[in-house]
Each structure stands twice: as structure tokens, then as C-alpha cells.
């Protein structure tokens, strides 16, 4: 991975260490991380995603759905690249370009949510 992940959260650090150890994330590790992220968001905010009667629930639901979509699109890109027989050079260039996209997501978080 071109971007180094860090977290103040003990559970997230543990997952990051597991991924960094072998540079792979299994489907099970990804599922556990996504479920944990959703559970933590609900526990931290008290907002039940999908309950549009609660203030902020639309924003929280959109955030959770967007994270799921981002992962799904990455999986789709991987599958299409493999099916198309994309070259190693193309995949390396695509990974570097995706690093920039992910950096924009992190920078957006740091500029908007982290200062709160």
C-alpha cells in the first residue's frame, strides 16, 4: 500500500498491523473492519443509519454507504483489471493514482471533521 495508515484506536491499529504484516487484506478482514466501522459509528453517534427521523442520520447513512461504495468500486476495478489482463505497469500506475484519491478523502476528513 502506498499510503501508510495509522489510528489512535486500538482495534483499528490491530487491523492495520495485520494488513501491514502481509500487505494483504482478506475478504474476512475487510468484512470485520466494515462491520466494526458501522457498529462504532452507530455507538459513537447514537444514530441508527437509515432512520431518517433522526438529525444527522442522512449524513451518517450517506457516509457509511459511500465507504461501502468506495470498497466495492475498488473490488470492481481489481476484477476488471484482472479480466482485461492489465499489465503490471498499468496496475502500478493505477495504484499510485488511487493513492492520490485516497489522500483527498483523508485530507477532506482532516479539514472538515477532525477540527470539530
N, C-alpha and C positions, 0 to 999 in steps of 0.2 A: 504494500500500500504506500502510495506517495505521500499521504497526509498522516502525520503522527497524531493519534488520538490520546487524550488524557481526560481524566474526570476526577472530581472531588468525591464522587460517590463510590463507596466500597464495592458494591455489586457490579457497577459498570467497569470499574478498574479490573475486577476479576475477569470479566468477559473480554476486555481489551487484551489482557495478558494472555488469555487462552488463544485468541486470534493471532496476536503477535508472535506467539511461540511457534506456530506452524504456518503463518501467513495465509491460512485458510479459514473460512467460516462455513461450517456445515449447515445444512438446512435446519437441523435441530437447534444449533446455537443461535441461528437467526430467528427462529420461531420463539425461542425462550426470551431473547432480547426484545423482540417486538411485543410479546405479551407482557413482559415486565415493564416496558416503557408505557404501555397503555394503562396498566394497573397503577403504576406510580403517578401518572398524570391524574388519574381519577382520584387517587388517595390524596395527592398534594392539593388539588384544586377543589375537591368535593363536587366536581361536575361530572355528571353522567353523560358521556358523549352520546349524542343522538336525542337527548331530552331538550328540545328547542324551547321549552318554557323557562329554562334557567339562563340567567345572564351569563354571557361568555361561552355558552355551550356550543354555539355555532362556530365560533373561532377555534375552540378546543377540538371539536369534531373535524373541522377543516384541517387543522394541524396534524392530527392523527392520521386522517385519510391521506394527506399529502405525503407523510412519511411512508405509508404503505405503498402509495403510487410510485414514489421515487425508487423504492426497493424493487417493485415489480418491473419498472421500466429498465432498471439495470439488469435484472434477470432476463428480460426480453432481448435487450441488446446483446448480452452474452450469448443467448441461444441463436440469435440471427447471425452473429459474427461467426459462431462455430459452424452453422449450417452453410454460410457463404464461403467458408474456408478462408476467412480473413487472415492476412499474413501477420507474423509476429510483430513486424514493424508497424503495421496499421493498429494492432491492439495496443502496442506501447504508446503510440501517439494518442489514441483514444483515451487510454488511462490517464495520461498527463493532462489532456483537455478536461476530463471529468474531475480531476483534482481541482482545477480552477472553479468548476461549477460547485463542487462541494465546499470549497473555500468561501465562495459567495454566500452559501447557506450559513456557514459558521459565522462569517462576518456580519451577516444580517442579524443573526441571533445576538452577537456581541454588541451591535449598535442599537438594538431595539429592546430586547428582553433583559439581557444581563444587567443593564444600568438600573432597572426598576428596583 
